[in-house]
Amino acid sequence: MAEIDFNTLELSELKKLEKEVAKAIASFEDRKKAEAIAALEERAKEFGFKLEELTGVVTSKKRAPSEAKYAHPEKPSITWSGRGRKPQWIADGLAAGKTLEDFAI
């Protein structure tokens, strides 16, 4: 690895370097944690269990998709669950004086 003379760097360069190092450390820790979890899940599987059964902690953050509550008036296959950012067609409809009930399925 190349030597860095910190005394020759400007403050902005030092702050940028600090942010890059913090990101690298966080990324490294995340990778190591993922590797540890994978190893523990594999070991639990060898005993016929899932890791979450043994620890009570769910390791995956998968969430079931929400049911659609609103549909595009001209293209009913385009839907929105009501969660997250409003789609443009909803925003346009609301700006035109419609209500969310006008789009309800």
DRENZATI-217655 format. One record per residue (C-alpha): x negated, y negated, z; residue in three letters. Coordinates in steps of 0.25 Angstrom, whole numbers, m for minus. Example, Ala and Ser with C-alpha at 12.3 -4.5 7.8 and 13.67 -1.06 7.14 Angstrom:
ATOM    xx    yy    zz residuo
ATOM   m49    18    31     ALA
ATOM   m55     4    29     SER
//
This chain:
ATOM    xx    yy    zz residuo
ATOM     0     0     0     MET
ATOM    m5   m14    m3     ALA
ATOM   m10   m23     8     GLU
ATOM    m1   m36     9     ILE
ATOM    m8   m48    15     ASP
ATOM     4   m54    23     PHE
ATOM    m4   m67    26     ASN
ATOM    m3   m71    11     THR
ATOM    12   m69     9     LEU
ATOM    22   m80    10     GLU
ATOM    33   m79    20     LEU
ATOM    43   m76    10     SER
ATOM    35   m64     5     GLU
ATOM    33   m59    19     LEU
ATOM    48   m60    21     LYS
ATOM    51   m53     8     LYS
ATOM    41   m42    12     LEU
ATOM    47   m41    25     GLU
ATOM    61   m38    19     LYS
ATOM    55   m28     9     GLU
ATOM    48   m20    21     VAL
ATOM    61   m20    29     ALA
ATOM    69   m15    17     LYS
ATOM    58    m4    15     ALA
ATOM    58     0    29     ILE
ATOM    74     1    29     ALA
ATOM    73     9    16     SER
ATOM    63    18    22     PHE
ATOM    71    21    35     GLU
ATOM    84    23    27     ASP
ATOM    76    34    18     ARG
ATOM    71    41    30     LYS
ATOM    84    41    37     LYS
ATOM    91    47    25     ALA
ATOM    80    57    24     GLU
ATOM    82    61    39     ALA
ATOM    97    62    38     ILE
ATOM    95    71    25     ALA
ATOM    86    80    33     ALA
ATOM    95    80    45     LEU
ATOM   107    83    36     GLU
ATOM    99    95    29     GLU
ATOM    95   100    43     ARG
ATOM   109   100    48     ALA
ATOM   114   107    35     LYS
ATOM   104   118    38     GLU
ATOM   112   121    51     PHE
ATOM   125   120    44     GLY
ATOM   129   106    48     PHE
ATOM   130    92    43     LYS
ATOM   122    82    50     LEU
ATOM   134    73    53     GLU
ATOM   140    86    60     GLU
ATOM   128    86    69     LEU
ATOM   126    71    72     THR
ATOM   141    66    71     GLY
ATOM   135    55    61     VAL
ATOM   139    54    47     VAL
ATOM   127    52    38     THR
ATOM   134    49    25     SER
ATOM   141    35    24     LYS
ATOM   151    40    13     LYS
ATOM   164    34    13     ARG
ATOM   177    39     6     ALA
ATOM   181    29    m5     PRO
ATOM   193    21    m1     SER
ATOM   207    23    m8     GLU
ATOM   210    12   m18     ALA
ATOM   221     2   m13     LYS
ATOM   221    m7   m25     TYR
ATOM   221    m5   m40     ALA
ATOM   218   m14   m52     HIS
ATOM   232   m18   m58     PRO
ATOM   227   m15   m72     GLU
ATOM   218    m4   m70     LYS
ATOM   223     5   m58     PRO
ATOM   211    14   m59     SER
ATOM   203     2   m53     ILE
ATOM   205     2   m38     THR
ATOM   200    m4   m25     TRP
ATOM   201     1   m11     SER
ATOM   202   m13    m4     GLY
ATOM   188   m11     2     ARG
ATOM   176   m19    m2     GLY
ATOM   175   m30   m12     ARG
ATOM   188   m33   m20     LYS
ATOM   187   m29   m34     PRO
ATOM   187   m41   m44     GLN
ATOM   201   m37   m49     TRP
ATOM   207   m38   m35     ILE
ATOM   200   m51   m33     ALA
ATOM   205   m56   m46     ASP
ATOM   219   m51   m43     GLY
ATOM   219   m58   m29     LEU
ATOM   214   m71   m36     ALA
ATOM   226   m70   m45     ALA
ATOM   236   m70   m34     GLY
ATOM   238   m55   m32     LYS
ATOM   237   m48   m19     THR
ATOM   230   m35   m15     LEU
ATOM   244   m28   m14     GLU
ATOM   245   m31   m30     ASP
ATOM   234   m21   m32     PHE
ATOM   238   m11   m22     ALA
ATOM   239     4   m26     ILE
//
